[in-house]
């Protein structure tokens, strides 16, 4: 009995039931690998709330350094606080 199905289970259910080891391998090895590869783009983006991209690793091909971040923030009007502020 499968909740949500009325009558006989679909044909694929019996295939999964007969190949339990293949299902285990797929669920614990294949599926996570596919998900990781699909989500891993190597992107590193610094984006303001209004959609302004301050830095893009995809565009530059490298990670930002401290000066890159400071310059990008200065371009949108942000300034660094000093110890006196």
Secondary structure, 3 states (H helix, E strand, C coil): CCCCCCCCCCHHHHHHHHCHHHHHHHHHHHHHHHHHHHHCCCCCEEECCCCCEEEEHHHHCCCCCHHHHHHHHHHCCCCCCCCCC
